[in-house]
Amino acid sequence: MLAAAAGWLAARGVAQDEARLDAELLLARVLEVRRLDLYLDHDRPLDEAERGRFRALMRRRGEGREPVAYLLGERGFYGLTLAVGPGVLVPRPETEHLVEVGLETLRAAGARPTFVDVGTGSGCVALALLREHAPARGLGVDRSAEALAFAARNARDLGLAGRLTLLRGDLLTGLADASLDLVVSNPPYVTPDERGLLAPEVARWEPPGALFDAPGLPLTAALARQARAALRPGGTLAVETGQGKADLVRGLLEREGFGEVRAVNDLAGVERVVVGRSP
Ligand SMILES: C[S@@+](CC[C@H](N)C(=O)[O-])C[C@H]1O[C@@H](n2cnc3c(N)ncnc32)[C@H](O)[C@@H]1O
């Protein structure tokens, strides 16, 4: 059943290495078992209702190219399980590097460090920081009410709502009091000329407001300008960006007076997170 399903997904364009995993995740969901149980119970027959439910999910995955995270309603990130669905970006593994940089900063800061996660989406970055560093307090900002609803649910489910304030807003507008230890952000950074490179799962399903910025990345530029005013002297800005864009982003931070500007590579060797220190 799994082999046939994986082949069927791959024939519809789902990446070969994802097709088998997706089939397993969806079958495990239909049967309400762990993925491992599919192997332990490999000779268990499926009844007609189970086959029907599996076929329906497979059609949505293969023909609609709906992201598997939306079909499951959840995605793992930095050891957390986060609720996601249409209206919010699916957390990506490369964004875990943003968490690592943020954690270094929070651990080196004072007794009760504070941070803002700009464009918090599902809340993945802010919630991972709070889970890993108990003394920290955070603020998650997003302009999307749908995204904030997911972030609020995730904060509640993880028992972290008492340490995360969520705010609907535009970047750091109104938060310029030079007191923050850390600003982290995974802002939209796909430019319109790159639209054709996006997988159907992304282009058809994920919110455009979470993906696209104009050439030159004016959102990242505005973020750097505002972060300069919101951070305490010596505070850190860490911002994720796309392949081939780290030089541009380094320049945006340096123009605002950030020092010690450096880039952190992801596991694919792409300069993924640009980090700078406020003067
Ligand atoms: C690339 S997604 C990142 C979501 C989440 N932080 C993550 O890493 O998965 C960018 C997020 O920024 C939000 N956003 C876009 N423009 C914004 C703005 N001007 N002010 C605040 N949030 C914004 C989007 O709604 C979206 O949730």
The ligand as an SDF file (V2000), in Angstrom:
LIG
                    3D

 27 29  0  0  0  0  0  0  0  0999 V2000
    8.4460   33.9340    6.3170 C   0  0  0  0  0  0  0  0  0  0  0  0
    7.0710   34.0720    7.4170 S   0  0  0  0  0  0  0  0  0  0  0  0
    7.8350   33.5410    8.9380 C   0  0  0  0  0  0  0  0  0  0  0  0
    6.8950   32.9120    9.9190 C   0  0  0  0  0  0  0  0  0  0  0  0
    7.6120   32.2430   11.1090 C   0  0  0  0  0  0  0  0  0  0  0  0
    8.3960   33.1930   11.8450 N   0  0  0  0  0  0  0  0  0  0  0  0
    8.5020   31.1290   10.6020 C   0  0  0  0  0  0  0  0  0  0  0  0
    9.7280   31.2920   10.6200 O   0  0  0  0  0  0  0  0  0  0  0  0
    7.9840   30.0910   10.1860 O   0  0  0  0  0  0  0  0  0  0  0  0
    6.9430   35.8270    7.5560 C   0  0  0  0  0  0  0  0  0  0  0  0
    5.8560   36.3110    8.5090 C   0  0  0  0  0  0  0  0  0  0  0  0
    5.9450   37.7480    8.5640 O   0  0  0  0  0  0  0  0  0  0  0  0
    4.6460   38.2940    8.5540 C   0  0  0  0  0  0  0  0  0  0  0  0
    4.7760   39.6620    8.0250 N   0  0  0  0  0  0  0  0  0  0  0  0
    4.9530   40.0470    6.7330 C   0  0  0  0  0  0  0  0  0  0  0  0
    5.0800   41.3850    6.6660 N   0  0  0  0  0  0  0  0  0  0  0  0
    5.0040   41.8570    7.9420 C   0  0  0  0  0  0  0  0  0  0  0  0
    5.0660   43.1520    8.5290 C   0  0  0  0  0  0  0  0  0  0  0  0
    5.2450   44.2540    7.7800 N   0  0  0  0  0  0  0  0  0  0  0  0
    4.9340   43.2490    9.8680 N   0  0  0  0  0  0  0  0  0  0  0  0
    4.7540   42.1570   10.6430 C   0  0  0  0  0  0  0  0  0  0  0  0
    4.6820   40.9100   10.1400 N   0  0  0  0  0  0  0  0  0  0  0  0
    4.8080   40.7670    8.8130 C   0  0  0  0  0  0  0  0  0  0  0  0
    3.8380   37.3300    7.7020 C   0  0  0  0  0  0  0  0  0  0  0  0
    2.4610   37.4420    7.9850 O   0  0  0  0  0  0  0  0  0  0  0  0
    4.4440   35.9860    8.0870 C   0  0  0  0  0  0  0  0  0  0  0  0
    3.7540   35.4080    9.1780 O   0  0  0  0  0  0  0  0  0  0  0  0
  1  2  1  0
  2  3  1  0
  2 10  1  0
  3  4  1  0
  4  5  1  0
  5  6  1  0
  5  7  1  0
  7  8  2  0
  7  9  1  0
 10 11  1  0
 11 12  1  0
 11 26  1  0
 12 13  1  0
 13 14  1  0
 13 24  1  0
 14 15  1  0
 14 23  1  0
 15 16  2  0
 16 17  1  0
 17 18  1  0
 17 23  2  0
 18 19  1  0
 18 20  2  0
 20 21  1  0
 21 22  2  0
 22 23  1  0
 24 25  1  0
 24 26  1  0
 26 27  1  0
M  CHG  2   2   1   9  -1
M  END
$$$$
